[in-house]
Amino acid sequence: MIADMGRTILLGSKLPKSFWTHAFMWAAYTNNMLPNLHTGQKTPTEILFKIKPQLDWMRIFGETAFIHVPQENCRKLDDRTVKENVVMHLPNSKGWLFYIPDQAKFVSSAWATFPESSSSIKTLVCPATYTASKGAINFLLNKLTLGYFYAEHMVEAQDIAFSCIANKFLLPPKPYTEAMKRPHRMVWQQSINQEMEKMKNHTVFEIGPLPANTKPTGGGWVFVKKVASSVKILQLYQW
């Protein structure tokens, strides 16, 4: 049964035959999420682990997905997404393993958008004996139009989500632009202003035109978060 499922989904994915191991693992994963004659009304996953399977993470093997590239990792005209194919569910966390055809490499991520146009389910034809009424839930769902990943509001939402994740794990921001997207941006800016005022009072620098035949020196802010014994986050800065 697993072998038949594996061959079928590999054929439907249009991926090379070298992905047969991923296809068979996908088939086994899917089979464990479905009830059968031996398990009755429960799934194998529910019997083994005493938990109901989470079907919201189920996808089609080889389905096209777009993974967001954080704004800090790309230039102004660079692509904001990477086109990939999903080939495996991550075993120890929510998310998937993706294959990037253009780069011939694998990446894992829990943040991905699966465009409706990439789903092979759209090619299925409903039986002629079934006609959904206009008030039926299936009819209403099929009439919904999903947004596209490249829409500007979707890109902005992905940027905010990425910043929230980085802040959740207490990762200090690197460039100034990233610090200004954090929830504590006003505290960052206040400390920067204080440091600038101190340097101005001590005549560390003077603002003026750049002399001829000279080049400006590089500089920037280094953001550091220090956690004290009282679990209070101390935010330090260095020029």
N, C-alpha and C positions, 0 to 999 in steps of 0.2 A: 504493500500500500504506500509506504513512504517513498519507495523507488518510483512508483508510477506518478505520485504527486510531484516529486523532484524533477522528473523528466518533463512533466507537463508545464510546470511554472518556468523552467529554464527555456523551453521552447517558446512560451508566450512572452518572455522578457526580451527576446532578441539579443541577449548577451552571448558572448562566446561560450563554447562548451567547457572552457577552462574554469568556468564558474559553477561547475556541477556540485562541488562540495558546499558552496554557499546555498545553492538551490535545495540540496537535500537537508541541510540544517534548517532552512526556512520551512520546508515541508514538515519536518519533525516538530518545529515550534508551533506551526499552525495546527497540526493534528492534536497537540496537547491542549490547545485552547478550545477544542470542539468536543461535545459529547459523542459517544459512540454506543454500539450495541453492548459492549462489555461494561461501560461505566454508567449506563442509564441516563438519568437527567443531569448528572454531574460531569464535569470535564476531568481529564487526567490531572491537570494542574490543581484543580480544587481538591481532588482526593489526596494527592501527595502533600501539598503544602497548606491545606485548609484555608485557602483564600480563593476568591473568585478572580478569574482572569480579567485583566484590563484590556478591553478590546479597542479602546480609543487610540492605541499605539499600533494597531494592525495596519499594514500597508500592502501594496502589491509588489511582489518581487521584481526588481528591475525598474520600478517606477521612477520617473524623473522628478528630481527635487532641486530646489535652489537654496543654498546655504548663504546666509548673510555674511558679508565681509565687514568687520567693524570699521567705522570711519577713520579711526586712528591708524589702521593698517593699510590704507589705500590713499592714493593721490586723488586730486580733484576729478580727473577724467578717467580714473580706473573703474573697472566694473565693480558694482556694489554687491554682486552675487556670483556664485560659482555653480554651474550646472553639473549635477551628479546623478548617479543611479543608486538607489538603496538596495543593499544586498544582504543585510543581516541585522537582527535585533541585538542590541548590546546585552550581554548576559547578566551583568551586575548592576545595571542602572537603566533608567529610561533613556531612550535614544536609539540611534541606528548607526550602522557602518555604511559608509558611502564609497562608491568608486567614481573617480574623476577620469573620464575617458581622455580628455585633452592632456592631462598630466600623467596618466597611467599610475595613479597612486590611490591609496585608501585613506579616508579620514572618518572620524566618528564625531557625531554631534547630536544634541537633543533639540537644537533650534534649526528647523528647516520648514520650508513651504513647499507643499505638493500641489502644483497647479492642477486644476480640474481637467484641463485639456490633455494631460499626460496619462490619465487613467484609461486603461484598456476597457474598463467596464462600459464606457460610453459607446463602444462598438457593438454591444450586445443588443439583440432585437427582442422586444417583449413578445410573448405568444399572442397570436391573433385573437384567442378566445378571451383575453383579459383587456378590459378598457377601464382605466381609472376615471372616475367622475371628477368634475372640477372641484368638488368639495373634499375629495380624498386627500389624505396627508401625503401620499406618494406623488400625486399630481402637483401639489403645492411645493414640495421639496424640489421636484424636477424643474420647476419654474424659477427657482432662486438663481441669481447670478452672483457668483463669488467674485471678490476683488482680485486683482492681479498683484503679484509680489513687487513688480517694478513701480507700482503707484507710489507717489511721493509720501503719502501718509503712512504706508506700510513700511517704507524705509526708515522714516522718522521713528516709528514705533519700535523697530528693531534696534535702532541706536539707543533709545531709552532703556530697553530691556537689557541690552548688553552692559550699559553703565550701572544698572541696578544690581546685576549679578556681580560685577567687579567690586562694587561697594559692599555687597553682602559678605564677601569673603575677605574684607579688609585689605584689599590690594590698593596700595597708594597710587594715585594718578601719576602719570609720567609727564606729558606736556601740559602747559597752562590751559589749553583748550579743553582737555579732558577734565581737569580739576574744576572748571567752571560748569561742568555738567553734573557734578556730584551734588547730593542733597546738602552737604556742608560747604557749598561754594562761597557763601557769604563769609564764613569763618576763614576760609583760605584767603579770600580777597582782603579781609581785614588785617590779617597777619602780614600779607605782602605790603599793604599800605604802610603798616607800622615800620617794617624793615626799610622801606624806601625813605620814610621820613627820618629815620635814624641816620641813614647814610647821607641824606641831604644836610642834616644838622652838623654832622662831623665833616662836611665838605669832602666826602669820599669821591664825589663826581660833580660835574657841572654840565648842564644841558646846553648844547650849542651846536653850531654847524660843524660838519666834519672837515678837518683841515685838508688841504690839497695833498695829493700823493700819499694818502694814508688809507688804511682799510679798517673798518670797524671790527672789534674783537667779538667773538661769540660769547653768549651768556644765556642763562636761563635759571628757572627755579627748580630746586630739588624738593619734592614733597615726601615727607616721612610721617608715618603714623606710629607712635610708640604707645603700647598698652602698659599702664602702670599696674601695681599690685592690687589697686582698688578697682581694676577693670575699667578705669576711666581712660579714654583715648586722648593722649596728648599729641597735638599736631604741631610739628616742628618744620621749619623752613631754613634753607641755606642757599645763599647766592653763589 
